[in-house]
Amino acid sequence: MKSAILIAAAFAASATAALADVTPGKAQFAAGVGVNAADYSLAELALLRDAKRDNDREAVNYYVTRENRTGVQSAAAVTPAETLLAAKLGLDASRYTQAELDLIDIARRDNDREKEAFYLNHENRQSASTAAAVTPAEAQVAAKLGLDAGRYTLVELNQIDAARRDNNREKENFYLNHVNRNS
């Protein structure tokens, strides 16, 4: 009995330590999956990525809602920083990741209601993809732009990035709204 308790405690401690260790690689991997790296272990990120790629909504929901952690201390507990930012935004911190709260804050500052609604409605968590499988390059560029990598090709993401750098709203909207696909 004592050994079972010690094993359970060791597992919980190691799981918590694995979640807290956010390396640049893990952060990039998590960005590609569309989640906060501090909230998931590398194993969970890989399983979540596979579930999204396979369009397995049940499995995606299983990891996103953290049902897989029953009995293990959750690293998804709301942090003080999330609580403060959510309060500033008038939101429930437990419904959003730190990254989502940051992106909502930026969208509000930029008066970008479409992007704000995208994160408020958790559209960023949907796995529907019109651009086939998401590559690490697409995930990285999309994360930088605050967009869903599954909705755009790498060429479209690069065009959006260039349009934003040039402050060319017409060209940016051309690709954001997929007008280029109707041509």
N, C-alpha and C positions, 0 to 999 in steps of 0.2 A: 504494500500500500504506500509506504514512504517513497519507494522508488518511482511509483506512478506519479505521485505529486511532484517529485523533483523533476521528472521528465517533462511533465506538463509546464512547470515553471520555467525550465530551461528553454522549451519550445517557445513559450510566450515571449521570453526575453530576447531570444534570437530573432524571432519574427519582428519584434519592435525595433531591434537594432538594424535589421535589414531594411526596414521601411524608412528609418531616419537617415540612412546613408544615401544622400543624393549626389551622385557623381555627374559630371557633364554628360557622359554617355547615357546614363539613366535618364537625365533630364531631356535629352534629345529623343530618346526612345519613347518616353512618356508623351512628349509633344507630338510625336508621330501618331501615337494612339489617341491623343486628344484628351489626356488626363493630367492631373498634377502628380509629378514624380514622387513627392513626399507621401502620397496617399497609398502607394502600391509597392509591393516587392517586385523584383525583376521577374520572378516566376508569374506573378499575377499580371504584369504588363504583357508578357509573352502570351499568356492564355487569353487575355482581353483582346490583344491584337488579332490572334487567330479567330476568336469568336466574331470580331467585326469583319474580318476578311471573308469568313464563311457565311456572313449575314445571319448568324445564329443569335437572334434577339434575346432568347431565353438565357443563353450563356452570358451575353453582354450584360443583361440586367442583373444576373447573379453576381458578377464582379463589381459592377457599378454601385449596386446597393449594398455591397459588402456582406452578402449572405454567406459567402465562403469563410467568413471570419468568426462565425458563431463560437463563442467560448474563448476567443483570443482577443487580447486588448487591441482595440481599434486605433490605428494611427490617423483615422479620418475624423477624430474628435476635433471640434471647432477650436481653432487657435485664437488667442487674444487679438492677433492682427486681423484675422478674418472677422471676428466679432465687431471690432472697431470700424472696419471698412463697410461691412454690411449695415451697421447702424447708420453710418454716414449716408449710405445709399437707400436706406429705408427698406432693407431686405432681410430675409431670414438666413443667417449665415450657414445653417445646416443644410440648406438646399443648393449651395453653390461651392465650387472649389475656389481656392485663392486666385487661381488664374482667371476664372470666370468673373469673379468680383473685380479684379483689376481691369479686365477688358470691358466690363459694363461701365466702370468708372471712366475709362478713356472714351468710350462711345458717348457717354453723357457730356463730357467736356467738349468733345468734337461736335456735339449736337447731331450725332449719327443715330437716328431713331431706328433705322433698319438693323444696324449692327447690335444696338442695345436690345432690341426685341429678339434677335437671333440667340443671344446668350440668356436673356430672361426666360425664354421659352424652352431652353435646353436643346435647341435645334443643333447645336454643336455636338451633341451626344448621339445624334441619329447616325445610323450606319449606312444609309442609302448612298450609293456612289454612282454617279454618271461618268466618272473618269476612270473606271475600272479599279484595279488595285492601287493603293497609295504607296508610292516609293518613299524611302527616307528623304530624298531631295525634295519631293513635293511637300512632305510633312514639315520639313524645316522651313521652307519658303512660306508655306501657308501659316505656320505658327508665328513667324515674323510679321506677317500681314494681318494676323488675327482672323484668318479665314478657315473654312472647313476644307481640308485638303482633298476630300473625296468628291467635292463639287467642281473641281477645276483640274485641268491638265497642267503639267509643268510649264508648258509654253504660255498658257493663260496666266498662271501665277507670276511668271517673269514679266509678262506684259503689264499686269496690274502693278507690280513693283516698280517698273520703269515709269509708268504713268503717274504713280504717286510721287516719285522722285522729281518728275518734271512738272508736278502740280497740274496735270492734264486730266481734269475730272471727266471730260467727255470720253476720252480713251479708256479711263479706268472703268467707268460705267458700262462701256461697250463690252468689256470682258466680264465684269461682275454680273451683268444681267444676261450673259450668254448670247448677246446679239451676234457675235462672231459665228455662232453655230447655226444661225438662221440664214447666213449669207450664201 
